[in-house]
Amino acid sequence: MSRRGFLAGFGALGIASTLGACATSTPARPAGGGGQSSTALVLKSRESSDNGRKGMQALLDEFAKQHPQYKSTLNTMEAAAFQQQIRADLTLSTPPDVLTWFAGEIASDFAQQSLLLDVTSVYPAQGYSEQFAKLSTDATGKKIFIPTVYYWWGVFYRKSYFDKWGVAEPKTWDEFVALCKTLQGKGVSPIALPLADAAWLTASWFDYLNLRINGAGFHRALLAGNEAYTDARVTKVLDTWKEVLPYLDPASKGLASTEGYAKWQQGKDAMFLCGPFLADAMPADVKDDISFFQFPIVDPAVPVVEEAPLDGFIASAHTANPEGAKAFLGFVATPAAQELYLKISGNALLPANSDAKSPVSTPLLEKGRAMVAGAADVTQFFNRDTNDDQLNALTTALVRFIDEPDKGADIQKQWQSDSAKARGN
């Protein structure tokens, strides 16, 4: 299962929805892109959980009150199917006008193919960080993405269990390794990493170690194909990860994600490198007991970078209603719209506009917000910063490395070959 397909199970990050087709069909409309205009506005969304769908509908309803001239329709598709179809949707002569999507290379790739509408005119002059603005901009300097929500990654743990075990959050890699040793000595499996249906979770370990050891510049160049996975700097990443492989739950490879969540919830696994969707998956009486710490610092000389996946909206360059699409994207960029969506959807996400407030402020959310705000730079996630084919090459390499950590050189060679093939080289 791919990362985006897996996260589909959480709506925007909520609990799983089942596979399905469109909840509503796209209405008939005038052909787009040929000079004809339309008052119809179709929003195609991947937020297929009940609360995610309600949040999107609330946005459209409020938009309709402010812009009654546009006849707005919500078309919801299960996220994995949405993912498979979006490229085809963007090339239709009568496409959806606006679509939910992600920042990063996977948005820039569409822009390079001239598939996205230029929305520079409605991108707010204030409220968005320089980092988020950069992620919303294509290679020519045009804004092609409107961010609305983001989340963070961290090493999650339950406070009551850390207290029971008499341990504290580590700051450095050496402290983290020592903590793993201490926990294992207490009969606790230190690290959760369920792989049966979520091998993409290995990418989070690679991303963070590469960012902590080699920095954002090398990381981005590597993912772009300008550096090789046989590089000695990648070897250093694997050698560092090898230090904690003995502390992974030995049952990890055969555990489904839900089983991994359950073991972590029960304190059988102590720590889980994950996003706050882990907290969303927990019962209400557990949520207040959840905290996280920043991925440990390996080299203090390397600027601190955090993974902060950014979600939002794009508009098709072929829309028959460019003015309506821009009006909607300008609307969802506002603090009020982002607050409305989060209030209705109830997801553990942060509004992208810094002037917006989280409807429910929790210590977990505020800790995540502060960590991202304090970062020197942000990345998205491995396959947002490259593509799913590259993710497949990575997971193949890293799952094998977990099994055969002494064959790093051979694994790196195969990884480089698989990556080159995925790029068509």
Buried (B, 14 or more C-beta within 10 A) or exposed (E): BBBBBBBBBBBBBBEBBEEEEBEEEBEEBEEBBEEEEBBBBBBBBBBBBEBBBBBBBBBBEBBBEEBEEBBBBBBBBBBBBBBEEBEEBBBBEBBBBBBBBBBBBBBBBBBBEEBBBBBBEBBBEEBBBEBBBEBBBBEEEBBBBBBBBBBBBBBBBBEEBBEEBEBEBBEEBEBBBEBBEBBBEEEBBBBBBBBBBBBBBBBBBBBBBBBBBBBBEBBBEBBEBEBBBBBEBBBBBBBBBBBBBBBBBEBBBEBBBBBBBBBBBEBBBBBBBBBBBBBBBBEEEEBBBBBBBBBBBBEEEBEBBBBBBBBBBBBBBBBBBBBBBBBBBBBBBBBEBBBBBBEBBBBBBBBBBBBBEBBEEBEBBEBBBEBBBEBEBBBBBBBBBBBBBBBBBBBBBBBBBBEEBEEBEEBBBBBBBBBBEBEEE
